[in-house]
Amino acid sequence: MNREDKLLYGGLAVLLVTYLDLVLPVEFSNEVELALLSVALVLVLSSLVVRLRSTDR
């Protein structure tokens, strides 16, 4: 598994945790949900950047 796959799967895992927070009765505070979504966005975008940079070579 290469670097961009790890970043992508990490972002998707964080998104899954955030989605489960919406479905399950466990409640996170709004700050925690915002932090989880921010981490997921950074990981997925980092994966995209790494993938695009590796195709330029």
C-alpha positions as CSV (number, residue, x, y, z in Angstrom):
1,M,0.0,0.0,0.0
2,N,1.5,3.3,-1.0
3,R,1.4,6.7,0.6
4,E,-1.6,8.2,-1.2
5,D,-3.7,5.1,-0.5
6,K,-2.9,5.4,3.2
7,L,-3.9,9.0,3.2
8,L,-7.1,8.3,1.3
9,Y,-8.1,5.3,3.5
10,G,-7.3,7.4,6.6
11,G,-9.6,10.1,5.4
12,L,-12.3,7.7,4.6
13,A,-12.0,6.1,8.0
14,V,-12.5,9.4,9.7
15,L,-15.5,10.2,7.5
16,L,-16.9,6.8,8.5
17,V,-16.5,7.6,12.2
18,T,-18.3,11.0,11.6
19,Y,-21.1,9.2,9.7
20,L,-21.5,6.7,12.5
21,D,-21.8,9.6,14.9
22,L,-24.8,10.8,12.9
23,V,-26.4,7.3,12.8
24,L,-25.6,5.9,16.3
25,P,-26.9,7.4,19.5
26,V,-23.3,8.3,20.6
27,E,-23.0,12.1,20.4
28,F,-19.8,14.0,19.9
29,S,-19.7,17.8,20.5
30,N,-19.9,20.1,17.6
31,E,-16.2,20.9,18.0
32,V,-15.2,17.3,17.8
33,E,-17.4,16.7,14.7
34,L,-15.8,19.8,13.0
35,A,-12.3,18.5,14.0
36,L,-13.1,15.1,12.5
37,L,-14.4,16.5,9.3
38,S,-11.4,18.8,9.0
39,V,-9.0,15.9,9.5
40,A,-10.8,13.9,6.9
41,L,-10.7,16.7,4.4
42,V,-7.0,17.3,4.9
43,L,-6.2,13.5,4.5
44,V,-8.3,13.1,1.4
45,L,-6.9,16.3,-0.2
46,S,-3.4,15.3,0.7
47,S,-4.0,11.9,-1.0
48,L,-5.2,13.8,-4.1
49,V,-2.1,16.0,-4.1
50,V,0.3,13.1,-3.6
51,R,-1.5,11.2,-6.4
52,L,-1.3,14.1,-8.8
53,R,2.3,14.8,-8.0
54,S,3.2,11.2,-8.6
55,T,1.5,11.2,-12.0
56,D,3.5,14.3,-13.1
57,R,6.8,12.3,-12.9
